[in-house]
């Protein structure tokens, strides 16, 4: 089973724990802040919400740095350093 199928996303009515941009099952995007409650959809009622981007106060463009957004199969790329002590070649220790 994939890891995604085991994740439990917050549902409408729960408190927001992290400032960010969230999308619901219907694809509606909301900017929510910590302490607010996830809203219900007018048509669907209670929905799940997924964090799409973190909100940063210091970012002048208003968007999350693309390097911080996780991508699918990112760990499968050859040469991707996933640990600070990982050596790319055997002779570079």
ZILIN-V22035 format. One record per pair of residues at least 12 apart in sequence whose C-alpha atoms are under 6 Angstrom apart, sorted by sequence separation. I is the first residue (numbers start at 0). J is the second residue. D is the distance in whole Angstrom. If there is no record, write none. Layout:
{{I/J/D} {I/J/D}}
//
This chain:
{{19/31/6} {18/31/6} {18/32/4} {18/33/5} {17/33/5} {16/33/5} {15/33/5} {15/34/5} {14/34/6} {15/35/5} {14/35/6} {15/36/6} {14/36/4} {13/36/5} {12/36/5} {13/37/6} {23/47/6} {12/37/5} {23/48/4} {11/37/5} {22/48/6} {11/38/5} {22/49/5} {11/39/5} {21/49/5} {21/50/5} {21/51/5} {20/51/6} {20/52/5} {19/52/6} {11/45/5} {19/53/4} {11/46/6} {19/54/5} {10/46/5} {18/54/6} {10/47/4} {9/47/6} {10/48/6} {8/47/6} {9/48/6} {8/48/6}}
//
